[in-house]
Amino acid sequence: MQLSFRTLSIFTALLCLLLSLVWGFAPQWMLLLWDNEYSLTAGLVARRTAVLFAAWSLLLFLVRNEGPSTIRQALSSSFVVACWGLAVLGFAEWLNGHAGPGILLAVGVELALGLAFFQTRRMSVQLEAAL
């Protein structure tokens, strides 16, 4: 299923906002899902991660109406690298026993979002070439 860049951006912005709130205010819940204990260090990293998710949320929401362009391609490519990189790291942490099977949910979402942005970027490039 091919999503429009606008739809994908809005959905991802909402997901990033939700993740920002969870990592910022209830990181122990995410850590529990991944079979990791909360600590002061984990809390520090979680709160910093929450700010990054908030920034992604705002960025994706603000560019939701951007037509095919270099900016949109750069954003989509960056998001693909981020999602697929996180998916690889999450899977490796699970294989090494550093995270429980709950992290595979995150890995699945990251793979799917990366693929969606990859396809949207590819369609954008094809559209530009046709014009």
N, C-alpha and C positions, 0 to 999 in steps of 0.2 A: 504494500500500500504506500503510495507516494503522498506525502503531506506537503502542503505549501510551506514556504519559508515562514510566513506569518503565523500559521497555526502551530508549527513546530517551535517557533520562538516564544510564543505565548505559553504553550504547554511547558516548555523547558524553564521559562522564567518563573512560572508558578512552582514547579518542582524545586528549583534552586532556592526560592523564597522559603518553601517548607523546610528544606534541608538546613537553611540558614537558621531558622527558628529552633529546630530540633538540636542542631549542634551548639547553638548559642545558649539555649535555656534548659535542655535536657540531654546533654551528651551521654549521660550514663545509660540512657535507653538504647542509643545506637551501639554503644560499647557492649552492652548486655546482649544485644542481637548478634554481635560478632564474637561472643564469648570472651570478652576482655573486661578487665576490672577498671573502674574509674580510679584515677589518681590525680594529684595536683598537676603533674606533667601532661597527662592525657587531657585534663580540663583546659590547660593553657593552649595546647594544640587545637582542641575542639573549638574554642572560642575564636581563635585566629582563622580556622577553617570556615567558621560561620560568616565571618566578614567577607571572605573570598566568595562564598556562595551568594551572599547579598549583592556583591558587585556584579557577578555573572547574571543574577536575576535582573538587576536594573539595566545592564547592558543589553541583554536579549530583549527585554521589553521595549527599550528605546529604539532598537533597530528593526522591530517587527515589520514595519512598512517599507523598509529599504528594498528597492528594486534590485535586479541583477546588477552587481557592481563588484569592483575590486575589494571594497570594504566588506561586503557580504561574503565573498569568497574567502577572505582572510579570516573573518570571524568563524565561518563554518569549518574551515581547515583547522583552526586553533581548537575548536570544540571537539573535533574528531580526534585530534592528538591527545587532548586532555582526557576524553572519555575512554579511549582505547588504552591509553597509558595507565589510567586508574584500574581498568578491567584487568590488565596484565598483572599489575601489582597486587590487586586483591586476590586474584587466582593463585599467584605465587605465595602470598601470605597464608592462604588456606592450605595449599599443598605442604607448606613448611610447618603447619600446625600452629601458626601464630594467630589465626582467626578461625572461628567456628563456621559452620555451614551457612549461617545467616548472611555472611558476606557475599555468598553466591547470588543473592537477590540483587545486591548492589552491582555485582559484576554483570549480571544479565541486563539490568537497566542501562548500565554504561555502554555495553556492546550495542544495544538497540538504539540508544540515542546517537552514538557515534555513527552507526549505519544510516540512520535517518538524516543526519546532517551531511554525511558523505553523499547520499543520493540527492539531497536538495542542492548541494553544491554542484554536483555533476549535471543536474538538470539546468541549473543557472548558467553554467559554462556552455552547454549545448544551445541554450536560448540566445546567449550573446553571440555565438558563432553564426547562428541562423540570421541574425539581424545585420 
